[in-house]
Amino acid sequence: MDLFLIYSIVLFAGMFVIVGLMIFAEYTKLDEVERHFSQNERVRNNKRFWCRNQWIDRQYRMLLILAFFSDSKRYMEAGVVTEAELASVPLALKRWVVWPYYVGYIWALGTVVWIVWRWWCDIPIP
């Protein structure tokens, strides 16, 4: 079997795994992690704006908390989040918030590699 075809299959299957992880984290872990930020004004406003509990609403609520964890120093300096709020979240819960998106970034890089590989080698898609 051609290496490009194997890479394409793994990349396509990885997309479903990553989307599944993100949906699982958004529907099972979001409410738990938002409880740790119950006094945070930004989280409360974000939850009030995205209140319909649909997938897109949960996605944007999770992205705000992901921003707190991935760039916590900047948000602490701006006074948006406190160190105590960030420290109150258990490590396992932080991982459920952050890692599906980090794996998604790796998948996006793999997609760029797939596009460049296909363009560079002039591989036709039948």
C-alpha positions as CSV (number, residue, x, y, z in Angstrom):
1,M,0.0,0.0,0.0
2,D,1.2,3.5,-0.8
3,L,2.6,5.5,2.1
4,F,0.5,8.5,1.2
5,L,-2.7,6.4,1.3
6,I,-1.8,5.1,4.8
7,Y,-1.0,8.6,6.0
8,S,-4.4,9.8,4.6
9,I,-6.3,7.0,6.4
10,V,-4.5,7.7,9.7
11,L,-5.1,11.5,9.3
12,F,-8.8,10.9,8.5
13,A,-9.3,8.5,11.4
14,G,-7.5,10.9,13.7
15,M,-9.9,13.6,12.9
16,F,-12.8,11.6,14.3
17,V,-10.8,10.7,17.5
18,I,-10.0,14.3,18.1
19,V,-13.5,15.6,17.5
20,G,-14.8,12.8,19.8
21,L,-12.3,13.8,22.5
22,M,-13.4,17.5,22.2
23,I,-17.1,16.7,22.4
24,F,-16.5,14.4,25.3
25,A,-14.6,17.0,27.2
26,E,-17.2,19.7,26.4
27,Y,-20.2,17.7,27.5
28,T,-18.7,15.9,30.6
29,K,-16.0,18.2,31.9
30,L,-17.1,21.8,31.1
31,D,-19.6,22.2,33.9
32,E,-17.1,20.8,36.4
33,V,-14.4,23.1,35.4
34,E,-16.7,26.1,35.3
35,R,-17.6,25.5,38.9
36,H,-14.0,26.4,39.8
37,F,-14.5,29.7,38.1
38,S,-17.9,30.5,39.5
39,Q,-16.8,33.9,40.9
40,N,-14.9,35.0,37.7
41,E,-16.7,37.8,35.9
42,R,-15.4,36.9,32.5
43,V,-16.6,33.3,32.8
44,R,-20.0,34.3,34.1
45,N,-20.4,36.8,31.2
46,N,-19.3,34.2,28.7
47,K,-21.7,31.6,30.1
48,R,-24.5,34.1,30.1
49,F,-23.9,35.0,26.4
50,W,-23.4,31.3,25.3
51,C,-26.3,30.0,27.4
52,R,-28.3,27.8,25.0
53,N,-26.2,24.7,25.8
54,Q,-25.8,23.7,22.2
55,W,-22.5,22.4,20.8
56,I,-21.3,25.8,19.6
57,D,-22.1,27.4,22.9
58,R,-20.2,24.8,24.9
59,Q,-17.3,25.1,22.4
60,Y,-16.9,28.8,23.0
61,R,-17.2,28.4,26.8
62,M,-14.5,25.8,26.7
63,L,-12.3,27.9,24.5
64,L,-12.3,30.7,27.1
65,I,-11.2,28.3,29.9
66,L,-8.6,26.8,27.5
67,A,-7.2,30.3,27.0
68,F,-6.9,30.8,30.8
69,F,-4.9,27.6,31.1
70,S,-2.7,27.9,28.0
71,D,-1.8,31.6,28.6
72,S,-2.4,31.9,32.3
73,K,0.4,34.4,32.9
74,R,-1.0,37.0,30.5
75,Y,-4.5,36.6,32.0
76,M,-3.2,36.9,35.6
77,E,-1.3,40.1,34.7
78,A,-4.4,41.6,33.1
79,G,-6.4,40.7,36.3
80,V,-8.9,38.5,34.4
81,V,-8.1,35.4,36.5
82,T,-6.4,34.9,39.8
83,E,-3.7,32.3,40.6
84,A,-6.0,30.8,43.3
85,E,-8.7,30.1,40.6
86,L,-6.2,28.4,38.4
87,A,-4.7,26.4,41.3
88,S,-8.2,25.2,42.4
89,V,-8.7,23.2,39.3
90,P,-7.3,19.6,39.6
91,L,-4.5,18.6,37.3
92,A,-6.6,15.8,35.7
93,L,-9.4,18.3,34.8
94,K,-6.9,20.8,33.4
95,R,-5.6,18.0,31.1
96,W,-9.1,17.2,29.9
97,V,-9.5,20.9,29.0
98,V,-6.1,21.4,27.3
99,W,-5.0,18.2,25.7
100,P,-7.8,17.6,23.1
101,Y,-7.1,21.0,21.7
102,Y,-3.3,20.5,21.7
103,V,-3.8,17.2,19.9
104,G,-6.0,19.2,17.5
105,Y,-3.2,21.5,16.7
106,I,-0.9,18.6,15.9
107,W,-3.7,17.2,13.7
108,A,-3.9,20.6,11.9
109,L,-0.1,20.5,11.3
110,G,-0.5,16.9,9.9
111,T,-3.2,18.3,7.6
112,V,-0.7,20.9,6.3
113,V,1.9,18.2,5.8
114,W,-0.7,16.2,3.8
115,I,-1.6,19.2,1.6
116,V,2.1,20.0,0.9
117,W,2.9,16.4,0.3
118,R,0.0,16.0,-2.2
119,W,1.0,19.3,-3.9
120,W,4.7,18.6,-4.0
121,C,4.4,15.0,-5.4
122,D,1.4,16.0,-7.6
123,I,-0.7,13.2,-6.3
124,P,-4.1,13.1,-8.0
125,I,-7.2,12.4,-5.9
126,P,-9.4,9.9,-7.9
